[in-house]
Amino acid sequence: MKHEIQETKLLFSEFFKIERATVRWEQFDGTMGEYRTRYAVRRGDSVGIIPLMAGGEGRIVLVKQFRYPAAAKGSDGYLWEIPAGMVHGGERPEETAKRELQEEIGAEAEDVNPLISFYLSPGALDEKFHLFLARLPGGVRLDPVGGNPREHENLSVRDFSLPECAGMIERNEICDAKTIAALLYYYYKSITASI
């Protein structure tokens, strides 16, 4: 299947970019559709990490942080999430995952393994999300407050059991889509013994 871009125009360029395009794409009957206007938010790729504490319980480290867009929707804006961040230019997603673990929870992982990659919201974003599983070494002590001060991050850092995470999802205490998808995928992989 193919598509043709007639024109693109950059409408906004700060932390992310907004692009308007005139595009047409192949229809499922093999014909080309008419040119249409579409918009894309250009953010680049990101990573998320499921950090597991050492020991048999497999406790998962989450961070809680303020998210202005969520606050604008009637909540207090503080969301529990897996550690995550944007891939910087020239960086491999694995390198980003290690950097984000250090910045957000102050820990280095024994190993960081890729789990799955997917688009977060392909109707608007070009952002591809790369999910990793990280096993933290024994003896790691979590500071209850983390984050990168240069990025003005101030994060609450805590570890939870998988059943606690499931209950938080059920009670809408975890309402971040990437975190819900990550935890459910991890749960699926753990019960099928493929992790």
C-alpha positions in Angstrom: 0.0 0.0 0.0 1.2 3.5 -0.7 0.6 7.2 -0.1 1.5 10.4 -1.8 2.3 13.7 -0.1 1.5 16.8 -2.2 2.5 19.4 0.3 3.6 19.8 4.0 3.8 22.9 6.1 5.2 23.3 9.6 2.7 25.2 11.7 4.3 25.2 15.1 7.8 24.3 16.4 8.8 24.3 20.0 8.9 21.3 22.3 7.1 19.4 19.6 6.1 20.3 16.0 2.8 20.5 14.3 2.7 19.7 10.6 -0.1 20.1 8.1 0.0 17.9 5.1 -2.0 17.4 1.9 -1.9 13.7 1.3 -3.7 10.8 -0.4 -3.4 7.1 0.2 -4.3 3.9 -1.5 -7.7 2.6 -0.8 -8.4 -1.1 -0.1 -9.9 -1.5 -3.6 -6.5 -0.5 -5.1 -7.5 3.0 -6.2 -5.9 6.2 -4.9 -8.2 8.3 -2.7 -8.6 12.1 -3.1 -6.1 14.5 -1.5 -7.0 15.3 2.1 -5.6 17.6 4.7 -4.1 15.8 7.7 -2.2 17.1 10.8 0.6 15.4 12.7 2.3 16.2 16.0 5.9 15.4 15.5 7.5 14.5 18.8 9.9 11.7 18.0 10.2 8.4 19.7 10.0 7.7 23.4 10.7 4.9 25.8 9.0 3.5 28.9 10.5 1.1 31.5 9.0 -1.4 33.8 11.6 -1.4 36.6 11.5 -4.6 38.8 12.9 -4.6 42.2 15.2 -7.5 43.1 13.7 -10.4 44.9 11.0 -12.9 44.3 8.1 -10.5 44.6 8.8 -8.6 41.4 7.7 -5.2 42.8 7.3 -2.6 40.1 8.6 1.0 40.5 6.3 3.8 39.4 6.6 7.5 39.5 3.9 10.1 40.2 4.2 13.5 38.5 2.2 16.5 37.6 0.8 16.5 34.1 -0.8 19.8 33.1 -3.0 18.4 30.3 -4.5 16.0 32.8 -5.2 18.8 35.3 -7.0 20.7 32.6 -9.5 17.8 32.4 -10.8 18.1 35.9 -8.3 15.9 37.9 -5.5 17.1 40.1 -3.1 16.3 37.3 -0.9 14.0 39.4 -0.5 10.6 37.6 1.2 7.3 38.5 3.3 6.2 35.5 6.1 3.9 34.5 9.4 5.9 34.2 9.5 7.2 30.6 11.1 9.8 28.4 12.0 11.0 24.9 14.7 9.5 22.8 17.4 12.3 22.2 19.0 12.7 18.8 21.6 9.9 18.1 20.5 8.0 21.1 19.4 4.3 20.9 16.1 3.5 22.7 18.1 1.2 25.1 20.4 4.1 26.0 17.4 6.3 26.7 15.8 3.7 28.9 19.0 3.5 31.0 19.3 7.3 31.2 15.6 7.7 32.2 15.9 5.1 35.0 18.9 7.0 36.4 17.2 10.4 36.1 13.7 9.5 37.3 14.3 6.8 40.0 18.1 7.2 40.7 18.9 3.6 39.9 20.9 1.7 37.3 19.5 -1.6 36.0 21.4 -4.9 35.8 19.8 -5.4 32.4 17.4 -3.6 30.2 15.4 -5.8 27.8 13.1 -4.7 25.0 9.5 -6.0 25.3 7.4 -4.3 22.5 7.1 -1.1 20.4 3.9 0.6 19.4 2.5 3.9 18.3 0.8 5.8 21.2 -1.8 7.7 19.2 -1.2 7.4 15.4 -4.3 9.5 14.5 -2.3 12.5 15.7 1.2 11.6 16.9 4.3 10.2 15.1 5.6 9.0 18.4 6.6 5.4 18.6 6.9 4.0 22.1 9.5 1.4 23.0 8.8 -0.6 26.2 11.6 -2.2 28.2 11.8 -4.4 31.2 14.6 -3.5 33.7 15.8 -5.6 36.6 17.2 -3.5 39.4 20.1 -4.9 41.4 19.6 -6.2 45.0 20.1 -3.6 47.7 18.8 -0.7 45.6 17.2 1.8 47.9 14.7 4.1 46.3 14.7 7.8 47.2 11.0 8.8 47.7 11.6 11.8 45.5 13.2 11.6 42.1 13.5 13.3 38.8 15.9 15.4 36.8 16.1 18.9 38.2 17.5 20.3 34.9 14.1 19.2 33.4 12.2 20.6 36.4 11.0 17.1 37.3 9.7 16.4 40.8 8.6 12.8 41.1 7.2 10.7 43.9 8.9 7.3 43.6 7.4 4.1 45.0 7.3 0.3 44.3 4.1 -1.7 44.0 3.2 -5.4 43.6 1.5 -6.4 40.3 -1.8 -7.0 42.1 -1.5 -3.5 43.7 -1.0 -2.1 40.2 -4.0 -4.0 38.9 -6.1 -2.6 41.7 -4.9 1.0 40.9 -5.9 0.5 37.3 -9.3 -0.7 38.4 -9.8 2.3 40.7 -8.6 4.7 38.0 -5.6 5.6 40.2 -3.4 4.6 37.2 -5.0 6.4 34.2 -2.0 6.9 31.9 -2.5 4.9 28.7 1.2 3.9 28.2 1.4 2.7 31.8 -1.8 0.7 31.6 -0.7 -0.9 28.3 2.8 -1.6 29.7 1.5 -3.2 32.9 -1.1 -5.3 31.1 1.5 -6.5 28.6 3.9 -7.3 31.4 1.1 -9.2 33.2 0.3 -11.2 30.0 4.0 -12.0 29.4 4.4 -13.1 33.1 1.5 -15.5 33.1 2.5 -17.0 29.8 6.0 -17.5 31.3 7.7 -15.7 28.4 9.6 -13.2 30.6 
